[in-house]
Amino acid sequence: MKKNCEVCGEEFECQTDKGKYCKNACNAKAYRERKRGDPAFEKRVQKENKRNYEKHKESRKAWQTNYRRKNPDKIFEQQARYRNEHSDELAEIKKKHRDEFREKWYSDLFCDHCESEENLSFHHLDPNTKIYGISEMEYKNTLEILAEMAKCIVLCNNCHMKVHANIRWGNLLFA
């Protein structure tokens, strides 16, 4: 007996009068559609997906590592293409991150010399102990940032330039 599949609409030969689907894939799709929204079914599917994810996690990671090792040029090209296609979004994300960083670490500070609150920078008292500039530490953890800040004094850019000019000429403004 000829029938049309209820899922894909394809005509198929049915053995009984109860057949509704042309193949197992259509049957499974119809089953998922019927069960969609059923919390018990959704929970079971999520659990199965999580189990499969955990089961294959190590092999997937090994495959990715191996692929990256064998195809560094492809990876570089993909990354470059992504950066080119999404440059505006990436710049916006970077600006937002930088602004959040400045808001977190630079707010409530003022120049140790003239007490200005504008255009602040951190001056390392001993340049030999400097590991990073504070503004370069956006992606470092809090302890590293605090450790580096402990080696510094806060100056506005004007006072900071004066300090460096005096250091070059051998006159120390701050000790």
Backbone bond lengths (Angstrom), bond angles and torsions (degrees), N, CA, C in turn:
res aa  C-N    CA-C-N  psi(-1)  N-CA   C-N-CA  omega(-1)  CA-C   N-CA-C  phi
1 M - - - 1.441 - - 1.534 107.92 -
2 K 1.311 117.93 133.86 1.461 124.31 -179.59 1.521 108.94 -88.97
3 K 1.375 114.40 134.57 1.469 121.15 177.91 1.518 108.87 -141.40
4 N 1.314 116.53 163.53 1.465 122.19 174.04 1.529 108.74 -103.21
5 C 1.341 116.18 135.04 1.464 122.26 179.17 1.523 108.97 -64.49
6 E 1.318 116.62 136.07 1.468 121.16 -178.73 1.530 112.50 -74.04
7 V 1.330 117.55 -17.29 1.461 120.62 -178.46 1.528 111.48 -94.44
8 C 1.335 115.45 -56.43 1.472 118.65 -174.72 1.524 112.96 -100.95
9 G 1.320 118.47 -13.01 1.454 121.81 178.12 1.517 114.01 81.52
10 E 1.312 117.49 2.41 1.460 122.11 -178.93 1.536 109.76 -73.18
11 E 1.322 115.95 142.59 1.464 119.89 179.09 1.530 108.84 -79.91
12 F 1.345 116.78 138.94 1.463 120.91 -179.36 1.534 109.87 -144.82
13 E 1.314 114.08 161.71 1.462 121.49 178.32 1.518 107.73 -90.68
14 C 1.347 116.48 121.75 1.460 121.39 -176.09 1.529 109.17 -108.18
15 Q 1.346 116.20 137.59 1.464 121.58 179.90 1.530 111.38 -77.12
16 T 1.351 116.44 -34.91 1.470 120.92 -178.41 1.522 109.75 -122.89
17 D 1.308 115.19 171.85 1.459 118.61 178.90 1.530 112.31 -81.92
18 K 1.349 117.58 -4.73 1.468 121.68 -178.10 1.529 113.24 -93.86
19 G 1.315 118.93 -10.50 1.465 122.63 -177.31 1.519 112.25 -63.27
20 K 1.308 116.67 136.04 1.462 121.32 -178.12 1.528 112.56 -122.77
21 Y 1.353 117.35 -20.48 1.456 120.46 -170.57 1.523 110.53 -126.22
22 C 1.321 115.88 145.84 1.461 121.12 -175.87 1.523 113.24 -79.32
23 K 1.319 117.83 -26.92 1.474 120.69 -178.95 1.517 109.86 -152.91
24 N 1.319 115.75 169.59 1.470 121.08 -177.23 1.531 112.26 -61.58
25 A 1.321 117.63 -34.92 1.462 121.00 -179.50 1.531 110.28 -62.31
26 C 1.324 117.14 -40.52 1.469 120.39 178.53 1.525 110.49 -68.40
27 N 1.325 116.30 -38.27 1.465 120.87 177.38 1.532 110.14 -61.50
28 A 1.341 116.31 -45.76 1.470 120.95 179.87 1.529 110.90 -64.17
29 K 1.342 116.77 -40.30 1.463 120.39 179.33 1.525 110.68 -63.82
30 A 1.344 116.36 -41.96 1.471 120.48 178.67 1.528 110.41 -64.42
31 Y 1.341 116.65 -38.91 1.459 121.29 179.40 1.531 110.30 -62.63
32 R 1.344 116.16 -45.87 1.469 120.07 179.07 1.523 111.24 -62.12
33 E 1.329 115.97 -39.51 1.468 119.83 178.56 1.524 111.40 -64.36
34 R 1.330 116.84 -40.71 1.472 120.54 179.17 1.520 110.81 -65.86
35 K 1.329 116.23 -37.00 1.459 120.31 -175.23 1.521 113.43 -86.88
36 R 1.331 116.98 -13.72 1.463 119.98 -178.87 1.531 109.69 -56.94
37 G 1.330 115.34 131.38 1.452 120.40 -178.33 1.521 112.69 96.00
38 D 1.329 117.28 -16.02 1.461 121.02 177.39 1.529 107.70 -78.85
39 P 1.342 119.14 114.18 1.474 121.48 -174.55 1.530 113.30 -58.16
40 A 1.319 117.33 -38.57 1.466 119.62 -179.21 1.526 110.52 -64.98
41 F 1.336 115.95 -42.88 1.463 120.10 179.17 1.526 110.20 -65.34
42 E 1.329 117.46 -46.08 1.465 121.67 -179.94 1.528 110.98 -58.79
43 K 1.334 116.35 -42.01 1.465 121.22 -179.91 1.527 110.36 -64.41
44 R 1.338 116.34 -41.60 1.465 120.60 179.89 1.526 110.48 -64.81
45 V 1.336 117.04 -40.84 1.461 121.26 178.97 1.525 110.45 -65.15
46 Q 1.327 117.34 -44.31 1.465 120.70 178.88 1.525 111.16 -61.29
47 K 1.333 115.51 -41.73 1.468 120.34 179.89 1.531 110.58 -63.20
48 E 1.334 115.82 -43.29 1.467 120.77 179.19 1.525 110.59 -65.00
49 N 1.324 117.23 -42.65 1.466 120.70 178.62 1.526 111.36 -62.63
50 K 1.336 116.53 -42.09 1.464 120.81 178.92 1.524 110.60 -64.31
51 R 1.328 116.42 -41.83 1.457 120.88 179.46 1.527 110.26 -61.98
52 N 1.326 116.92 -45.40 1.461 120.75 178.73 1.522 111.34 -64.22
53 Y 1.335 117.06 -39.67 1.456 120.97 178.52 1.523 109.95 -61.19
54 E 1.330 116.92 -49.39 1.469 120.84 -179.33 1.526 111.39 -64.86
55 K 1.330 116.12 -37.56 1.468 121.20 -177.27 1.528 110.95 -63.14
56 H 1.326 116.57 -38.32 1.464 120.40 -174.64 1.517 113.51 -105.06
57 K 1.318 117.44 10.34 1.457 121.75 -175.45 1.535 112.16 -60.18
58 E 1.316 116.49 -49.17 1.469 120.79 -177.32 1.524 112.00 -65.37
59 S 1.336 116.83 -43.91 1.469 119.28 -179.20 1.524 110.52 -66.84
60 R 1.340 117.61 -36.43 1.455 121.67 178.27 1.536 110.27 -65.93
61 K 1.333 115.89 -41.70 1.462 120.42 179.21 1.533 110.67 -65.39
62 A 1.333 116.78 -41.24 1.464 120.71 178.55 1.527 110.20 -63.80
63 W 1.342 116.55 -41.66 1.458 120.38 179.34 1.528 110.07 -62.80
64 Q 1.336 117.26 -44.62 1.465 120.98 -179.94 1.526 111.54 -62.30
65 T 1.333 116.10 -43.81 1.465 120.79 179.57 1.521 110.27 -61.52
66 N 1.335 115.92 -45.24 1.457 121.37 179.80 1.535 110.51 -63.30
67 Y 1.327 116.75 -43.06 1.467 120.86 179.29 1.525 110.56 -62.13
68 R 1.326 116.79 -44.59 1.462 120.33 -179.88 1.527 111.43 -64.01
69 R 1.325 116.59 -36.86 1.462 120.67 -179.95 1.532 110.32 -68.44
70 K 1.332 116.90 -39.66 1.464 120.81 -177.22 1.529 113.22 -79.72
71 N 1.327 117.41 -24.84 1.461 121.01 -173.26 1.525 113.37 -126.70
72 P 1.329 118.74 54.55 1.460 118.77 -177.64 1.533 112.86 -63.64
73 D 1.337 117.30 -32.51 1.459 120.16 179.48 1.525 111.47 -66.10
74 K 1.329 116.71 -41.77 1.467 120.55 178.03 1.522 110.52 -63.38
75 I 1.322 116.59 -43.59 1.468 120.62 -180.00 1.527 109.60 -61.67
76 F 1.350 116.23 -44.83 1.460 120.26 179.78 1.524 110.64 -61.56
77 E 1.344 117.07 -42.81 1.467 121.15 178.83 1.529 111.24 -63.09
78 Q 1.336 116.51 -42.88 1.466 120.58 179.21 1.526 110.80 -62.23
79 Q 1.326 115.75 -43.65 1.460 119.55 179.76 1.525 111.12 -65.44
80 A 1.322 117.09 -41.78 1.463 121.21 179.11 1.529 110.23 -64.39
81 R 1.342 117.22 -42.90 1.458 121.23 178.57 1.527 110.38 -62.11
82 Y 1.326 116.00 -43.02 1.468 120.06 179.11 1.529 110.59 -62.30
83 R 1.342 116.26 -45.68 1.467 119.71 179.55 1.523 111.56 -61.77
84 N 1.333 117.36 -38.53 1.461 120.53 178.80 1.528 111.64 -68.39
85 E 1.329 116.81 -43.41 1.459 121.15 -177.66 1.524 112.65 -70.78
86 H 1.337 117.09 -28.92 1.460 121.20 -174.34 1.527 112.32 -118.63
87 S 1.328 117.26 27.28 1.467 120.12 -174.12 1.523 112.22 -60.82
88 D 1.332 117.46 -39.73 1.469 119.82 -179.95 1.522 111.23 -64.25
89 E 1.340 115.85 -45.10 1.471 119.96 -179.48 1.523 110.74 -64.76
90 L 1.338 116.32 -42.24 1.463 120.18 -179.80 1.524 110.99 -65.26
91 A 1.331 117.31 -39.69 1.462 120.51 178.17 1.525 110.31 -64.25
92 E 1.332 116.32 -39.71 1.464 120.17 179.21 1.527 111.33 -66.05
93 I 1.335 116.36 -40.98 1.468 120.58 178.32 1.529 109.90 -63.95
94 K 1.339 115.90 -43.41 1.460 120.40 -179.69 1.532 110.86 -63.78
95 K 1.338 116.72 -42.44 1.467 120.93 178.78 1.525 110.32 -63.17
96 K 1.327 116.63 -43.41 1.465 120.87 179.42 1.527 110.32 -62.16
97 H 1.340 115.79 -43.74 1.464 120.32 179.89 1.528 110.31 -63.78
98 R 1.340 116.70 -42.92 1.468 120.81 179.81 1.532 110.66 -63.92
99 D 1.335 116.16 -41.22 1.468 120.05 178.77 1.525 111.18 -64.08
100 E 1.340 116.48 -41.13 1.474 119.84 177.30 1.523 110.67 -63.59
101 F 1.330 115.96 -40.24 1.464 120.74 178.29 1.523 110.16 -61.39
102 R 1.323 117.06 -48.60 1.467 120.99 179.85 1.522 111.38 -62.66
103 E 1.327 116.29 -41.27 1.471 120.41 179.35 1.533 110.19 -61.61
104 K 1.325 115.71 -40.18 1.474 119.37 -177.44 1.519 111.99 -71.53
105 W 1.351 117.58 -44.50 1.457 120.55 -170.60 1.523 114.47 -100.02
106 Y 1.323 118.75 -22.76 1.461 120.58 -175.38 1.526 112.91 -102.07
107 S 1.330 118.03 -14.24 1.465 118.57 -178.90 1.534 109.26 -69.73
108 D 1.300 116.82 151.39 1.470 124.32 179.54 1.530 112.86 65.77
109 L 1.320 118.19 20.58 1.464 121.10 176.41 1.523 109.23 -108.81
110 F 1.316 115.72 158.29 1.458 121.04 175.34 1.521 107.81 -149.47
111 C 1.322 115.47 161.00 1.461 122.25 -177.72 1.530 109.55 -63.84
112 D 1.319 116.22 132.37 1.463 121.01 179.00 1.530 111.85 -69.53
113 H 1.314 117.69 -19.77 1.462 120.55 -177.02 1.531 112.31 -96.65
114 C 1.352 117.59 -52.55 1.470 119.86 -175.37 1.529 113.24 -111.78
115 E 1.306 118.13 -1.08 1.463 125.49 177.49 1.528 113.76 64.83
116 S 1.322 117.74 23.08 1.465 122.10 174.47 1.528 109.34 -73.29
117 E 1.326 116.50 150.52 1.467 120.84 178.05 1.524 111.69 -108.15
118 E 1.318 117.93 4.49 1.465 122.78 -176.09 1.522 110.95 -102.71
119 N 1.350 116.02 146.41 1.471 123.38 172.47 1.522 112.81 49.26
120 L 1.299 116.69 58.22 1.460 121.12 -176.10 1.523 111.89 -86.32
121 S 1.319 114.08 151.03 1.464 120.90 174.28 1.528 108.08 -145.20
122 F 1.319 115.04 164.87 1.464 120.82 -179.35 1.524 108.28 -104.27
123 H 1.319 115.83 130.03 1.464 121.80 179.20 1.523 108.61 -109.19
124 H 1.334 116.01 122.40 1.459 120.65 176.91 1.525 108.90 -76.42
125 L 1.308 115.61 124.72 1.464 119.83 -179.67 1.519 111.04 -67.49
126 D 1.326 117.14 -38.24 1.462 121.38 176.72 1.531 107.86 -119.79
127 P 1.314 118.14 104.96 1.472 120.70 -177.09 1.527 113.07 -60.45
128 N 1.340 117.49 -23.08 1.466 120.39 -179.65 1.531 112.40 -69.27
129 T 1.334 117.61 -22.33 1.468 120.11 -179.42 1.525 111.96 -93.22
130 K 1.326 116.64 -3.21 1.471 120.57 -177.63 1.523 110.55 -70.59
131 I 1.326 115.49 124.68 1.459 121.36 175.14 1.528 109.24 -101.54
132 Y 1.331 116.43 -48.40 1.464 123.33 178.93 1.515 108.89 -134.77
133 G 1.330 115.69 156.09 1.451 120.29 164.73 1.528 106.66 -78.64
134 I 1.316 118.21 144.92 1.468 121.26 -176.98 1.528 111.22 -58.88
135 S 1.329 117.09 -40.58 1.461 120.00 -178.17 1.532 112.05 -67.40
136 E 1.325 117.79 -17.49 1.468 122.14 178.49 1.524 111.93 -88.32
137 M 1.318 117.67 -0.19 1.467 121.18 -172.04 1.524 113.13 -102.38
138 E 1.336 117.63 25.70 1.465 121.11 -176.97 1.528 112.32 -54.88
139 Y 1.318 116.86 -36.16 1.463 120.57 -173.39 1.527 113.20 -103.31
140 K 1.313 116.84 12.51 1.467 120.80 177.65 1.526 109.27 -89.22
141 N 1.335 115.47 163.79 1.471 117.92 179.19 1.527 110.40 -80.44
142 T 1.304 115.28 165.11 1.470 122.58 -173.28 1.524 112.05 -59.09
143 L 1.316 118.07 -40.85 1.467 120.04 -178.08 1.523 112.20 -63.69
144 E 1.332 116.29 -40.31 1.462 119.33 177.89 1.534 110.88 -64.70
145 I 1.327 116.42 -41.34 1.467 120.58 179.36 1.522 110.26 -63.22
146 L 1.324 116.74 -46.48 1.469 120.21 -179.66 1.523 111.48 -63.77
147 A 1.327 117.18 -38.70 1.465 120.74 179.22 1.530 110.38 -63.67
148 E 1.333 116.14 -40.71 1.465 119.45 179.47 1.527 110.76 -70.96
149 M 1.341 117.29 -37.57 1.471 120.63 179.39 1.526 111.78 -66.01
150 A 1.320 117.13 -28.72 1.463 120.77 -179.79 1.530 111.29 -65.92
151 K 1.325 117.17 -20.95 1.462 121.36 -179.90 1.527 112.00 -88.67
152 C 1.340 117.10 1.93 1.464 121.53 -170.49 1.521 112.96 -120.53
153 I 1.332 113.41 163.82 1.463 120.88 164.72 1.525 106.31 -119.15
154 V 1.310 116.86 154.68 1.460 122.07 -179.28 1.519 108.44 -93.56
155 L 1.338 115.64 127.89 1.461 121.77 178.19 1.521 109.02 -134.77
156 C 1.336 115.60 150.12 1.466 118.22 170.50 1.534 106.36 -73.94
157 N 1.316 117.06 163.25 1.472 119.89 -176.54 1.528 112.12 -61.21
158 N 1.317 117.43 -35.27 1.457 120.73 179.17 1.530 111.08 -62.67
159 C 1.341 116.51 -50.86 1.477 120.56 178.66 1.523 110.76 -64.92
160 H 1.317 116.90 -34.86 1.465 121.07 -179.69 1.533 109.64 -63.57
161 M 1.335 116.68 -42.87 1.471 119.76 177.38 1.523 110.99 -63.63
162 K 1.329 117.47 -40.12 1.471 121.31 178.56 1.521 110.65 -62.23
163 V 1.343 116.16 -43.08 1.468 120.32 179.39 1.517 109.90 -60.45
164 H 1.334 117.71 -47.03 1.465 119.68 -178.75 1.523 111.78 -68.26
165 A 1.309 117.84 -33.85 1.467 120.35 176.15 1.526 109.90 -64.95
166 N 1.318 117.85 -42.74 1.469 121.66 179.09 1.517 111.44 -68.43
167 I 1.331 117.84 -34.98 1.471 120.32 177.75 1.521 109.37 -63.57
168 R 1.341 116.33 -41.88 1.463 119.68 179.74 1.538 111.27 -62.31
169 W 1.322 116.99 -33.09 1.463 120.93 -178.04 1.516 111.91 -94.54
170 G 1.331 116.92 4.82 1.465 120.70 174.89 1.499 115.40 87.12
171 N 1.316 120.41 3.57 1.467 122.95 178.47 1.529 108.35 -101.94
172 L 1.295 116.32 121.76 1.473 119.28 179.37 1.524 109.97 -93.60
173 L 1.329 116.39 124.75 1.447 120.17 176.03 1.530 109.98 -82.47
174 F 1.332 115.69 -40.69 1.472 121.40 -179.14 1.515 108.50 -119.96
175 A 1.314 115.71 147.18 1.462 119.09 176.68 1.495 109.51 -109.21
